[in-house]
């Protein structure tokens, strides 16, 4: 049986090859465009956070700060 880290690595590689890279580039481009305006800066920063999650989703931890 594969360990959690090994299976996450394999799934992340498959994800990156079959669409994760395109999704991450899209979020990166959207973040750059949104940061060009003062109103869009908070949304642009969130897009930059989503780049990592879109590129390597398996094994990622999401923390909600209140």
NUTIRO-944419 format. One line per 3 residues: for each residue x, y, z of C-alpha. Coordinates in Angstrom, 2 decimals, m for minus. Example, Ala and Ser with C-alpha at 12.3 -4.5 7.8 and 13.67 -1.06 7.14 Angstrom:
REM NUTIRO-944419
12.30,m4.50,7.80  13.67,m1.06,7.14
END
This chain:
REM NUTIRO-944419
0.00,0.00,0.00  1.29,3.43,m0.87  1.90,5.93,1.88
0.01,9.20,2.05  2.96,11.31,0.91  3.79,8.97,m1.96
0.23,8.83,m3.24  m0.09,12.63,m2.91  3.09,13.06,m4.93
1.89,10.74,m7.68  m1.52,12.37,m7.84  0.02,15.85,m7.90
2.26,14.87,m10.82  m0.71,13.48,m12.74  m2.78,16.57,m11.91
0.00,18.94,m13.03  0.40,17.11,m16.34  m3.32,16.85,m17.13
m4.59,20.35,m16.44  m3.22,21.69,m13.19  m0.53,23.74,m14.92
m3.08,25.49,m17.14  m5.30,26.25,m14.16  m2.37,27.62,m12.14
m1.25,29.85,m15.03  m4.82,31.14,m15.37  m5.00,32.07,m11.68
m1.57,33.69,m11.92  m2.60,35.79,m14.91  m5.87,36.77,m13.25
m3.99,37.78,m10.10  m1.61,40.01,m12.07  m4.49,41.68,m13.92
m6.51,42.21,m10.74  m3.55,43.72,m8.89  m3.31,46.45,m11.53
m6.27,48.22,m9.89  m6.61,49.34,m6.29  m10.01,47.70,m5.92
m8.77,44.40,m7.35  m5.72,43.99,m5.09  m7.49,41.85,m2.42
m8.92,39.59,m5.12  m5.56,39.40,m6.87  m3.86,38.30,m3.66
m6.44,35.55,m3.23  m5.76,34.42,m6.80  m2.06,34.13,m5.95
m2.96,31.89,m3.00  m5.07,29.73,m5.30  m2.15,29.21,m7.70
m0.46,26.80,m5.30  m3.72,25.03,m4.53  m4.58,24.73,m8.22
m1.13,23.37,m9.09  m0.65,20.96,m6.16  m4.08,20.18,m4.66
m3.42,16.73,m3.19  m2.05,16.78,0.32  m2.67,20.51,0.76
m4.06,21.77,4.05  m6.61,24.57,4.11  m6.92,26.67,7.25
m9.83,29.02,7.80  m8.91,32.15,9.74  m11.75,33.99,11.40
END
